[in-house]
């Protein structure tokens, strides 16, 4: 049953789930109506948030089940939310929303607080990666490295076997090298470059992959001999 539920949620496009922030508009506009109507849209928002978290958990369960088993190696690295960036950007959002609400209050029959909450909550949930960075998870198993990367409305789910990887280099990110950058933020340039054995790259769309684990030294320690 668990596997069936995992397959169900993983088959729902993230693009579809990420439409839930639009429910903020009817929720806030109709909040003075009978509460049952507004509650419908509140439920939609809570469902959207829950489904995104469910997808993350389902992906990790799938990777463990397919590549690690019950007792196999399963090292997880989840880069933390950049708090300084989040506080800075949210502060800018709050100020901007306040200014917008002050200018537009009374327009469209909406109060200052309705416009303020609409601007703040919609932007915060629809453009969440701008405030909290892109959700990124790295997993090391005995046979390879799994990567989950969700920079916005799309997500990328990779599993690269060690047989496909020629070497893993600790280096700085270089923009002009046609590397794919799968990390929570681009603030730090120190990370790991995964170089494929195939000269054509890991796939047609993925030539070389640059990742930035939260603890690079600990991540390297978990790699098999020959990749450290």
Backbone as JSON, one array per atom type, in Angstrom:
{
  "sequence": "XXXXXXXXXXXXXXXXXXXXXXXXXXXXXXXXXXXXXXXXXXXXXXXXXXXXXXXXXXXXXXXXXXXXXXXXXXXXXXXXXXXXXXXXXXXXXXXXXXXXXXXXXXXXXXXXXXXXXXXXXXXXXXXXXXXXXXXXXXXXXXXXXXXXXXXXXXXXXXXXXXXXXXXXXXXXXXXXXXXXXXXXXXXXXXXXXXXXXXXXXXXXXXXXXXXXXXXXXXXXXXXXXXXX",
  "N": [[0.83, -1.21, 0.0], [1.93, 1.26, 0.8], [3.9, 1.62, -1.15], [2.31, 1.93, -3.4], [1.0, 4.32, -2.8], [3.21, 6.01, -2.75], [3.99, 5.91, -5.44], [1.74, 7.07, -6.54], [1.75, 9.8, -5.6], [4.22, 10.64, -6.57], [3.81, 10.59, -9.26], [2.25, 12.73, -9.77], [2.51, 15.79, -11.31], [4.79, 18.26, -10.17], [4.39, 20.8, -11.08], [1.63, 20.97, -11.3], [0.77, 20.73, -8.61], [1.93, 23.01, -7.54], [0.2, 25.06, -8.13], [-1.41, 25.73, -6.06], [-1.02, 28.18, -4.57], [-2.68, 30.08, -5.77], [-5.09, 29.87, -4.54], [-5.05, 31.6, -2.46], [-6.17, 34.0, -3.29], [-9.13, 33.79, -3.6], [-9.55, 32.99, -0.95], [-8.74, 35.15, 0.74], [-10.11, 37.32, -0.37], [-12.73, 36.54, 0.03], [-13.04, 36.38, 2.78], [-14.79, 37.63, 4.48], [-17.16, 36.54, 3.96], [-19.6, 33.87, 4.5], [-17.97, 31.61, 6.7], [-17.57, 28.95, 5.85], [-17.16, 28.96, 3.09], [-14.7, 30.3, 2.66], [-13.09, 28.54, 4.04], [-12.87, 26.34, 2.39], [-10.96, 27.06, 0.48], [-8.81, 27.46, 2.13], [-8.33, 24.85, 2.91], [-7.48, 23.82, 0.44], [-5.01, 25.14, 0.17], [-3.59, 24.1, 2.37], [-3.6, 21.42, 1.63], [-2.03, 21.54, -0.69], [0.5, 22.3, 0.36], [0.97, 20.08, 1.99], [1.08, 18.01, 0.11], [3.38, 18.62, -1.33], [5.33, 18.17, 0.61], [4.85, 15.48, 1.0], [5.58, 14.42, -1.48], [8.35, 14.77, -1.36], [9.03, 13.06, 0.8], [8.1, 10.65, -0.25], [9.79, 10.29, -2.43], [12.26, 9.87, -1.16], [11.67, 7.52, 0.2], [11.31, 5.84, -1.98], [13.91, 5.84, -3.14], [15.38, 4.66, -1.06], [14.14, 2.14, -0.94], [14.61, 1.11, -3.54], [17.39, 1.28, -3.93], [18.82, 0.94, -1.59], [17.62, -0.72, 0.32], [16.48, -2.34, 3.37], [18.61, -2.38, 5.23], [20.72, -1.23, 3.96], [23.34, 1.07, 2.86], [22.65, 4.46, 3.41], [22.99, 7.53, 3.22], [22.07, 10.77, 3.99], [21.97, 14.1, 2.87], [20.82, 17.22, 3.44], [20.79, 20.36, 2.41], [20.64, 23.3, 4.39], [18.06, 25.81, 4.92], [18.88, 29.03, 3.79], [19.15, 31.23, 6.17], [19.81, 33.98, 6.56], [19.49, 35.06, 3.99], [16.78, 34.45, 3.62], [15.5, 35.98, 5.63], [16.24, 38.56, 4.83], [15.07, 38.78, 2.22], [12.37, 38.29, 2.77], [11.82, 40.44, 4.41], [12.08, 42.54, 2.57], [9.95, 41.86, 0.92], [7.75, 42.19, 2.66], [7.84, 44.96, 3.18], [7.5, 45.93, 0.56], [4.96, 44.85, -0.02], [3.43, 46.17, 1.87], [3.63, 48.82, 0.96], [2.41, 48.57, -1.54], [-0.17, 47.84, -0.73], [-0.93, 50.12, 0.63], [-1.1, 51.98, -1.43], [-3.08, 50.86, -3.06], [-5.27, 50.43, -1.44], [-8.73, 50.12, -0.78], [-9.3, 49.93, -3.44], [-10.92, 47.78, -5.81], [-12.6, 46.93, -3.88], [-11.21, 46.01, -1.68], [-9.57, 45.86, 1.47], [-6.79, 47.47, 3.2], [-5.36, 45.47, 4.63], [-6.22, 43.13, 3.38], [-5.16, 43.39, 0.77], [-2.47, 43.53, 1.43], [-1.98, 40.99, 2.66], [-2.65, 39.32, 0.51], [-0.65, 39.96, -1.41], [1.67, 39.35, 0.05], [1.4, 36.61, 1.0], [0.8, 35.15, -1.34], [3.07, 35.62, -2.97], [5.07, 34.63, -1.29], [4.54, 31.9, -1.18], [4.27, 31.12, -3.85], [6.66, 31.88, -5.05], [8.59, 30.57, -3.53], [11.2, 29.47, -3.58], [12.77, 31.67, -4.08], [12.98, 32.85, -1.64], [13.66, 30.86, 0.22], [15.49, 29.27, -1.02], [16.22, 26.61, -3.38], [14.63, 23.52, -2.92], [16.68, 20.88, -2.07], [18.1, 17.68, -2.09], [20.51, 15.3, -1.27], [21.56, 11.97, -1.62], [23.54, 9.28, -0.62], [24.13, 6.04, -1.58], [25.11, 2.56, -1.53], [25.57, 2.05, -4.16], [25.44, 4.36, -5.67], [24.69, 7.9, -6.26], [21.97, 9.81, -5.33], [19.88, 12.5, -6.35], [17.69, 15.06, -5.51], [16.07, 17.79, -6.78], [14.44, 20.79, -6.65], [13.82, 23.56, -8.03], [11.69, 25.26, -8.45], [8.71, 25.29, -10.11], [9.15, 22.9, -11.31], [10.64, 19.66, -10.82], [13.63, 17.73, -10.35], [14.76, 14.48, -10.5], [17.27, 12.4, -9.83], [19.39, 9.56, -10.25], [22.57, 8.6, -10.06], [24.75, 6.15, -10.86], [27.74, 4.78, -9.39], [29.19, 3.54, -11.3], [28.78, 5.07, -13.5], [30.09, 7.38, -12.94], [33.09, 9.04, -13.36], [34.9, 10.53, -11.79], [34.95, 12.54, -8.77], [35.22, 15.82, -8.1], [36.41, 18.27, -5.86], [35.72, 21.58, -6.12], [35.48, 24.99, -7.4], [32.51, 26.55, -8.59], [32.06, 27.05, -12.06], [30.79, 29.2, -14.34], [30.95, 29.22, -17.12], [31.35, 26.7, -18.07], [29.37, 24.97, -18.84], [28.11, 23.43, -16.86], [25.67, 21.68, -14.98], [23.89, 23.03, -12.31], [22.94, 21.96, -9.34], [21.81, 22.86, -6.55], [20.92, 24.29, -3.34], [21.22, 27.14, -3.11], [22.95, 29.68, -5.02], [24.82, 31.05, -3.7], [27.18, 30.12, -2.5], [30.23, 29.03, -3.91], [31.82, 26.86, -3.61], [32.01, 23.45, -4.03], [31.07, 20.17, -5.26], [32.05, 18.52, -8.17], [30.63, 16.32, -10.38], [31.9, 14.1, -12.57], [31.28, 12.48, -15.58], [31.9, 9.13, -16.86], [31.36, 8.67, -19.51], [32.1, 10.44, -22.37], [30.19, 11.99, -23.56], [28.59, 12.87, -21.59], [26.34, 12.5, -18.71], [23.79, 12.2, -19.67], [21.73, 13.19, -22.5], [20.86, 15.7, -21.77], [22.26, 16.27, -19.5], [25.4, 17.04, -18.8], [27.77, 17.51, -17.07], [27.62, 17.48, -13.52], [27.17, 19.75, -10.89], [27.23, 19.93, -7.44], [26.27, 21.0, -4.12], [26.72, 20.0, -1.16], [25.51, 20.21, 2.27], [27.4, 19.62, 4.28], [30.33, 19.27, 3.11], [32.74, 17.9, 3.61], [31.93, 15.75, 5.26], [30.23, 14.51, 3.47], [32.03, 13.67, 1.49], [33.43, 11.79, 2.95], [31.68, 9.7, 3.04], [31.72, 8.59, 0.58], [32.68, 5.9, -1.64], [35.88, 4.16, -1.8], [38.24, 5.69, -3.91], [36.75, 7.75, -4.85], [36.94, 9.78, -3.07]],
  "CA": [[0.0, 0.0, 0.0], [2.81, 2.41, 0.87], [4.54, 1.8, -2.46], [1.28, 2.45, -4.31], [0.81, 5.74, -2.48], [4.41, 6.72, -3.21], [3.9, 6.04, -6.91], [0.64, 8.0, -6.83], [2.14, 11.19, -5.4], [5.36, 10.95, -7.43], [3.33, 10.74, -10.63], [1.56, 14.02, -9.91], [3.52, 16.81, -11.63], [4.96, 19.35, -9.21], [3.81, 21.97, -11.73], [0.21, 20.98, -10.96], [0.61, 20.99, -7.17], [2.37, 24.37, -7.23], [-0.84, 26.04, -8.42], [-2.21, 25.98, -4.87], [-1.01, 29.56, -4.05], [-3.77, 30.89, -6.31], [-6.23, 29.79, -3.62], [-5.0, 32.75, -1.54], [-7.02, 35.09, -3.78], [-10.5, 33.68, -3.1], [-9.56, 32.88, 0.51], [-8.64, 36.47, 1.38], [-11.18, 38.18, -0.88], [-14.03, 36.09, 0.55], [-12.96, 36.04, 4.2], [-15.92, 38.21, 5.21], [-18.35, 35.76, 3.6], [-19.75, 32.74, 5.43], [-16.65, 30.98, 6.85], [-17.44, 27.66, 5.15], [-16.66, 29.19, 1.73], [-13.27, 30.59, 2.76], [-12.4, 27.35, 4.54], [-12.61, 25.45, 1.25], [-9.7, 27.47, -0.13], [-7.77, 27.2, 3.12], [-8.04, 23.41, 2.79], [-6.68, 23.65, -0.79], [-3.65, 25.59, 0.46], [-2.98, 23.11, 3.26], [-3.38, 20.2, 0.84], [-0.88, 21.77, -1.56], [1.72, 22.24, 1.18], [1.15, 18.69, 2.44], [1.44, 17.17, -1.02], [4.79, 18.88, -1.65], [6.11, 17.46, 1.62], [4.62, 14.06, 0.73], [6.43, 14.05, -2.62], [9.73, 14.67, -0.87], [9.14, 11.84, 1.6], [7.89, 9.5, -1.13], [11.01, 10.11, -3.23], [13.28, 9.28, -0.3], [11.28, 6.12, 0.42], [11.58, 5.12, -3.23], [15.36, 5.65, -3.27], [15.8, 3.65, -0.07], [13.6, 0.84, -1.32], [15.19, 0.63, -4.79], [18.85, 1.29, -4.0], [19.48, 0.71, -0.3], [17.02, -1.79, 1.09], [16.22, -2.05, 4.78], [19.84, -2.2, 6.01], [21.8, -0.74, 3.1], [23.89, 2.42, 3.09], [21.69, 5.5, 3.05], [23.45, 8.79, 3.83], [21.25, 11.87, 3.48], [22.45, 15.46, 3.09], [19.81, 18.2, 3.05], [21.28, 21.72, 2.68], [19.7, 24.08, 5.2], [17.52, 27.06, 4.4], [19.77, 30.16, 4.08], [18.33, 32.1, 7.02], [20.09, 35.39, 6.3], [18.84, 35.41, 2.73], [15.33, 34.38, 3.81], [15.07, 37.14, 6.41], [16.41, 39.76, 3.99], [14.1, 38.82, 1.13], [11.02, 38.41, 3.33], [11.69, 41.83, 4.87], [11.82, 43.35, 1.38], [8.6, 41.53, 0.48], [6.8, 42.8, 3.59], [7.84, 46.4, 2.92], [6.89, 46.14, -0.75], [3.53, 44.56, 0.06], [2.82, 47.26, 2.63], [3.54, 49.99, 0.08], [1.39, 48.27, -2.55], [-1.47, 47.87, -0.06], [-1.24, 51.52, 0.94], [-1.46, 52.65, -2.69], [-4.29, 50.27, -3.67], [-6.36, 50.18, -0.46], [-10.03, 50.62, -1.23], [-9.52, 49.5, -4.82], [-11.48, 46.44, -5.98], [-13.36, 46.58, -2.69], [-10.33, 45.31, -0.74], [-8.96, 46.69, 2.49], [-5.32, 47.47, 3.25], [-4.84, 44.18, 5.09], [-6.49, 42.12, 2.36], [-4.17, 43.53, -0.3], [-1.16, 43.2, 2.02], [-1.88, 39.54, 2.81], [-2.64, 38.72, -0.83], [0.68, 40.14, -2.0], [2.69, 38.66, 0.84], [1.24, 35.15, 1.06], [0.91, 34.57, -2.67], [4.47, 35.67, -3.4], [5.87, 33.78, -0.41], [4.32, 30.48, -1.49], [4.45, 30.86, -5.28], [8.07, 32.09, -5.35], [9.24, 30.15, -2.28], [12.63, 29.24, -3.76], [13.43, 32.96, -4.04], [13.17, 33.19, -0.24], [14.23, 29.76, 1.0], [16.38, 28.45, -1.84], [15.6, 25.45, -4.03], [14.69, 22.28, -2.15], [17.73, 20.02, -2.61], [18.44, 16.55, -1.24], [21.51, 14.38, -1.82], [21.59, 10.69, -0.91], [24.58, 8.35, -1.04], [23.89, 4.62, -1.29], [26.28, 1.74, -1.84], [25.76, 1.93, -5.6], [25.43, 5.62, -6.4], [24.27, 9.16, -5.63], [20.66, 10.29, -5.75], [19.72, 13.95, -6.19], [16.36, 15.64, -5.71], [16.29, 19.23, -6.94], [13.18, 21.44, -7.01], [14.08, 25.0, -8.03], [10.48, 26.04, -8.65], [7.54, 24.51, -10.46], [9.6, 21.61, -11.81], [11.63, 19.0, -9.97], [14.53, 16.82, -11.03], [15.05, 13.32, -9.66], [18.36, 11.69, -10.49], [20.21, 8.57, -9.56], [23.77, 8.35, -10.84], [25.51, 5.05, -10.28], [29.18, 5.02, -9.37], [29.72, 3.02, -12.55], [28.67, 6.15, -14.49], [30.89, 8.53, -12.5], [34.53, 8.86, -13.5], [35.54, 11.09, -10.6], [34.24, 13.6, -8.07], [36.23, 16.83, -7.79], [36.02, 19.43, -5.06], [36.18, 22.74, -6.89], [34.57, 26.13, -7.43], [31.62, 26.52, -9.75], [32.46, 27.87, -13.21], [29.58, 29.43, -15.12], [31.16, 29.08, -18.56], [31.75, 25.33, -18.37], [28.2, 24.16, -19.18], [27.8, 22.5, -15.78], [24.36, 21.82, -14.35], [24.06, 23.44, -10.92], [21.83, 21.47, -8.53], [22.09, 23.2, -5.16], [19.86, 25.14, -2.77], [21.45, 28.52, -3.55], [24.19, 29.92, -5.75], [25.64, 31.95, -2.9], [28.49, 29.52, -2.3], [30.75, 28.45, -5.14], [32.58, 25.67, -3.27], [31.15, 22.27, -4.09], [31.6, 18.95, -5.86], [31.74, 18.31, -9.58], [30.52, 14.91, -10.76], [32.35, 13.97, -13.95], [30.87, 11.17, -16.1], [32.85, 8.35, -17.64], [31.0, 8.87, -20.91], [32.51, 11.77, -22.83], [29.0, 12.72, -23.98], [27.86, 13.31, -20.41], [25.48, 11.51, -18.07], [22.66, 12.03, -20.58], [21.71, 14.24, -23.52], [20.62, 16.99, -21.12], [23.11, 16.44, -18.31], [26.79, 16.76, -19.16], [28.45, 17.39, -15.78], [26.74, 17.95, -12.46], [27.81, 20.41, -9.76], [26.36, 19.89, -6.27], [26.82, 21.67, -2.94], [26.17, 19.43, 0.09], [25.61, 21.05, 3.47], [28.69, 19.31, 4.89], [31.07, 18.66, 2.01], [33.73, 16.95, 4.15], [31.21, 14.54, 5.7], [29.73, 13.88, 2.25], [33.16, 13.0, 0.86], [33.79, 10.64, 3.78], [30.72, 8.63, 2.78], [31.93, 8.05, -0.77], [33.55, 4.72, -1.67], [37.29, 4.36, -2.12], [38.46, 6.08, -5.29], [35.97, 8.95, -5.16], [37.15, 10.76, -2.01]],
  "C": [[0.86, 1.26, 0.0], [3.46, 2.69, -0.48], [3.55, 2.37, -3.47], [1.03, 3.92, -4.07], [2.0, 6.57, -2.92], [4.35, 6.94, -4.71], [2.84, 7.06, -7.29], [1.12, 9.44, -6.72], [3.31, 11.58, -6.3], [4.95, 11.14, -8.88], [2.54, 12.02, -10.85], [2.6, 15.09, -10.19], [3.59, 17.9, -10.56], [4.34, 20.64, -9.76], [2.33, 22.1, -11.37], [0.0, 21.34, -9.49], [0.92, 22.44, -6.84], [1.37, 25.45, -7.64], [-1.63, 26.42, -7.19], [-2.13, 27.43, -4.36], [-2.13, 30.45, -4.6], [-5.0, 30.86, -5.41], [-6.2, 30.92, -2.59], [-5.96, 33.84, -1.98], [-8.47, 34.93, -3.31], [-10.57, 33.58, -1.57], [-9.61, 34.25, 1.17], [-9.75, 37.4, 0.9], [-12.51, 37.83, -0.23], [-14.02, 35.87, 2.06], [-14.08, 36.66, 5.04], [-17.23, 37.5, 4.87], [-18.54, 34.68, 4.66], [-18.47, 31.93, 5.49], [-16.48, 29.68, 6.09], [-16.86, 27.84, 3.75], [-15.16, 29.43, 1.76], [-12.49, 29.36, 3.2], [-12.07, 26.37, 3.42], [-11.24, 25.78, 0.64], [-8.53, 27.33, 0.84], [-7.36, 25.73, 3.08], [-7.19, 23.14, 1.55], [-5.23, 24.03, -0.54], [-2.92, 24.57, 1.34], [-2.7, 21.8, 2.54], [-2.17, 20.36, -0.07], [0.43, 21.67, -0.81], [2.01, 20.81, 1.61], [1.61, 17.79, 1.31], [2.9, 17.39, -1.44], [5.7, 18.15, -0.66], [6.01, 15.95, 1.41], [5.49, 13.61, -0.43], [7.88, 13.87, -2.19], [9.93, 13.37, -0.1], [9.0, 10.59, 0.73], [9.13, 9.23, -1.97], [12.1, 9.43, -2.4], [12.95, 7.82, -0.01], [11.57, 5.28, -0.81], [13.07, 4.83, -3.39], [15.85, 4.6, -2.29], [15.36, 2.25, -0.5], [14.32, 0.26, -2.54], [16.71, 0.45, -4.73], [19.57, 1.02, -2.68], [18.91, -0.47, 0.47], [16.86, -1.39, 2.55], [17.49, -1.71, 5.55], [20.99, -1.66, 5.18], [22.25, 0.67, 3.45], [22.9, 3.46, 2.58], [22.06, 6.78, 3.79], [22.72, 9.95, 3.18], [21.87, 13.22, 3.85], [21.39, 16.42, 2.55], [20.33, 19.6, 3.39], [20.21, 22.56, 3.38], [19.2, 25.32, 4.46], [18.49, 28.19, 4.75], [19.02, 31.24, 4.85], [18.56, 33.58, 6.74], [19.4, 35.87, 5.03], [17.33, 35.44, 2.89], [14.82, 35.6, 4.56], [15.15, 38.41, 5.58], [15.31, 39.86, 2.94], [12.67, 38.95, 1.65], [10.79, 39.83, 3.84], [11.38, 42.76, 3.7], [10.39, 43.12, 0.88], [7.55, 42.22, 1.36], [6.69, 44.3, 3.35], [7.15, 46.71, 1.59], [5.39, 45.9, -0.74], [2.79, 45.65, 0.82], [2.63, 48.5, 1.77], [2.46, 49.79, -0.97], [-0.01, 48.37, -1.94], [-1.9, 49.29, 0.27], [-1.73, 52.26, -0.31], [-2.82, 52.16, -3.2], [-5.44, 50.07, -2.7], [-7.65, 50.87, -0.92], [-10.35, 50.26, -2.66], [-10.05, 48.07, -4.83], [-12.26, 45.99, -4.74], [-12.54, 45.87, -1.63], [-9.71, 46.31, 0.24], [-7.44, 46.63, 2.39], [-4.79, 46.08, 3.59], [-5.12, 43.06, 4.1], [-5.45, 42.17, 1.24], [-2.78, 43.13, 0.21], [-0.98, 41.69, 2.12], [-1.86, 38.83, 1.46], [-1.24, 38.78, -1.44], [1.73, 39.31, -1.27], [2.58, 37.15, 0.73], [1.35, 34.5, -0.31], [2.36, 34.52, -3.12], [5.33, 34.7, -2.59], [5.73, 32.3, -0.77], [4.56, 30.17, -2.97], [5.92, 30.97, -5.69], [8.92, 31.67, -4.15], [10.75, 29.95, -2.44], [13.42, 30.55, -3.74], [13.76, 33.36, -2.59], [13.94, 32.11, 0.53], [15.23, 28.9, 0.22], [15.62, 27.27, -2.42], [15.74, 24.22, -3.14], [15.68, 21.32, -2.82], [18.05, 18.92, -1.6], [19.46, 15.7, -1.97], [21.51, 13.12, -0.96], [22.71, 9.83, -1.49], [24.17, 6.95, -0.63], [25.16, 3.85, -1.66], [26.57, 1.73, -3.34], [25.77, 3.26, -6.35], [24.96, 6.8, -5.57], [22.93, 9.57, -6.21], [20.55, 11.78, -5.46], [18.26, 14.32, -6.46], [16.53, 17.15, -5.71], [15.0, 19.86, -7.44], [13.36, 22.96, -6.95], [12.84, 25.87, -8.19], [9.3, 25.13, -8.93], [7.89, 23.13, -11.04], [10.55, 20.99, -10.8], [12.43, 18.01, -10.81], [14.9, 15.71, -10.06], [16.08, 12.45, -10.38], [18.91, 10.58, -9.6], [21.37, 8.22, -10.48], [24.57, 7.25, -10.16], [27.0, 5.39, -10.3], [29.84, 4.49, -10.63], [29.69, 4.09, -13.65], [29.62, 7.3, -14.18], [32.38, 8.23, -12.61], [35.26, 9.34, -12.25], [34.65, 12.18, -10.01], [35.27, 14.59, -7.58], [35.65, 17.91, -6.88], [36.6, 20.67, -5.73], [35.19, 23.89, -6.74], [33.74, 26.08, -8.7], [32.09, 27.5, -10.82], [31.27, 27.99, -14.16], [29.75, 29.1, -16.6], [31.53, 27.66, -18.98], [30.58, 24.4, -18.72], [27.93, 23.07, -18.14], [26.37, 22.75, -15.3], [24.55, 22.02, -12.85], [22.82, 23.02, -10.14], [22.15, 21.69, -7.07], [21.03, 24.16, -4.66], [20.01, 26.59, -3.19], [22.76, 28.58, -4.33], [25.13, 30.83, -4.97], [27.06, 31.41, -2.7], [28.98, 28.83, -3.56], [31.54, 27.17, -4.88], [31.66, 24.47, -3.24], [31.85, 21.11, -4.74], [31.13, 18.82, -7.3], [31.76, 16.82, -9.88], [30.82, 14.81, -12.26], [31.99, 12.58, -14.47], [32.01, 10.44, -16.82], [32.61, 8.52, -19.13], [31.36, 10.29, -21.32], [31.33, 12.63, -23.29], [28.17, 13.21, -22.8], [27.02, 12.19, -19.8], [24.25, 11.2, -18.93], [22.72, 13.15, -21.62], [21.56, 15.62, -22.9], [21.56, 17.27, -19.96], [24.54, 16.04, -18.66], [27.62, 16.5, -17.91], [27.57, 18.03, -14.72], [27.53, 18.53, -11.3], [26.82, 20.45, -8.6], [27.07, 20.56, -5.09], [26.17, 21.09, -1.69], [26.33, 20.4, 1.25], [26.96, 20.87, 4.14], [29.51, 18.54, 3.85], [32.05, 17.62, 2.51], [33.06, 15.65, 4.57], [30.68, 13.78, 4.49], [30.84, 13.08, 1.58], [33.55, 11.74, 1.63], [32.89, 9.44, 3.5], [30.9, 7.99, 1.41], [32.85, 6.83, -0.73], [34.98, 5.07, -2.06], [37.43, 4.68, -3.62], [37.72, 7.32, -5.69], [36.19, 10.05, -4.14], [38.22, 11.76, -2.42]]
}
